[in-house]
Amino acid sequence: MTLVSAAEAATAGGALLVMAIIVPVVGALTAFICGGRWTERIALASMLIGLAIVIAILLAPSGAVHRSSICSAPGRRRSA
């Protein structure tokens, strides 16, 4: 079992997760500021960018943290 530091685990897909939150917020604020016909275009663009981010998150390699290290805390042994 290999334990990975929190910094290494957080940076593996952290930028994509932040973008998944930031893009809809920025899109909504931009659509509100621009208004009119631009609202539909901005909403469509932010949805497409959000879909691309979701696909990138799903396709990102998930080997940063070993699954067994998530399930058990270090120093504790599983009872049989």
Secondary structure, 3 states (H helix, E strand, C coil): CCCCCHHHHHHCCHHHHHHHHHHHHHHHHHHHHHCCCHHHHHHHHHHHHHHHHHHHHHHCCCCCCCHHHHHCCCCCCCCC
